[in-house]
Amino acid sequence: MLPEVALYLLTVLLLPALAGVAVGGFGVVMVARCAEADRARAVRCAQVGQALAAPIAFMASFLLETGPVGLPPVERWHVLPYAVGAAAIVGAIVSGMRSAWWVQWSIVAAILGGLAWKFVVFPASNPYLQAGLLGSIVLVGLLWSAVARDACSVGMAMMAAIVFAGLGVLMVLANFASLGVMAFAVAAALAGLGMVSGVLNLREAARLRAAASVQPSAVDAQSVGETCPAEAVCELVPWTAAAATALAAIACVLALCGHAYNYGEVRPLHWAAILLSPFFALLICRPCLRGVKPIVGVAWRAGLCLVVVLATIINAAGHDDDADGGSGAAGSDPMMDMLEESK
Amino acid sequence: MRTLIVASSLIAVPFLVAMSRPMSGAPSGATAPITQPAAAGELTLDPVHSMALFRIQHLEAGQFWGRINALSGSVAWPLDDSAAPTIKAVAEIKNIDTGSEKLDNNLKGPNFFNEKEFPSISFSSTGGTRVAERHWMLTGDLSLHGVTKPVQVDCVITGVGKGPTGKKVGFECQVTIRRSEFGMTWGIEKPPKALGDEVRLVIGLEADETKAE
């Protein structure tokens, strides 16, 4: 049994995560090896790969867990691979554009919000819920764009990984295990991408330090970017607002799906708290982390995000236990239940 | 003479009518499907005493039993067993009962029955073949998880008694299905061998004679 479970986890978790890391990480590796002259173009290509990493992990996990789905899908939640595919395409295309962050955010939020409003319809959906989905994609997309601008790529990837892992736990609590597995696969891909970026950034920093010690004039602030002093974690491939907004849209759609099929005690506030956890970390970190080394900033941001996510999960799990205590489950007194019903 | 003719006619008519119908309880025609009951009695399912039990293998070990309470629907069956019962039964997924609320919620969720999209299971018989007295092999359509497939259900009439509204008839039906054929695949291969594919259903029905308005 155990080897079979290990094989199952390898299939539905690790393989999709590796697929995501391969796409996103390959771009980052290429940028690290890229000559200075071609770097701007390589960074844009890598940013496209970064925007594709999470959706590819999700779709691979969905395919391995559920199998291919038709169009229109038999079950409404089977619309998810199409929604995530749309987020991947829009996020990647807009990430490759040279435009201001707010333009990228506007384009991605408008397109993905509109598509979600029209096509992502779960059971018991109503105009208010659809408006909520549209609004959350716009708002969470905006907040995650702000986080992506403030945190370095490693920090952004780590916080997003924590968010998707938290969504996965909530989905398990909501009795939607298969969607939870898919969220874990996305989290693993983002964590892997963050680690690849972190290792290469550190190597790049070491290379720049060595170059600076040999020939100080060869490394100026412009060539490596202002956010990349030689002693810090270098910012090889910063997240674009488009990629951050597309990732936020995926998180919002998954959260709404978990809410729509919720058979646990997970409440809307729990989903919202996890979606907004990177922004809480930004609010706390931004005033107090000025001037600290980026690696310390990454640790603080990811740590605060993790605290919010863990607190939310503990709260949701507590509600779940409370619900069991009041039910007619094994261990409760059937006579008391009858008395309750007769009241 | 006229009186004799009238008297013999009165005796002959019921005899001829009786001869034109198959003998009650006779196993004749055991292989011939009978689809239309003759003068079938209309019965309504008693939800309090009608339930479906399901059995599935858990972790390749024990056979786990759960039930779906309060089945509703109707049965058309001539009390003389001259034709196959025509059963229309509906089981609401919200009435699933395994003895554990957590497990009930898991079964109602999208990994299994997906109650929010497919709130009920229904069976509608379309015909039947007599196996023995008050024992029929029914054919019909089972709708489960958004998929409708023809199934054969072994159905025994367990007894005819007296209920509050008239006659009360008991049925016990059994069928084994492969849930993967209905798009319910969670636990068969992913996670591997967590749950079996074959599900045995034992359906206990009590139906009351419908009172004429």
Interface residues (C-beta under 8 A of the other chain):
Chain A: M1 E4 V5 L7 Y8 T11 V12 L64 E65 G67 V74 E75 R76 W77 P123 A124 A174 N175 F176 A177 S178 L179 A260 Y261 Y263 G264 A323 D324 S327 G328 A329 A330
Chain B: L59 E60 G99 S100 E101 K102 N105 N106 K108 G109 P110 N111 N114 K116 E117 G146 G183 T185 W186 K190 P191 P192 K193
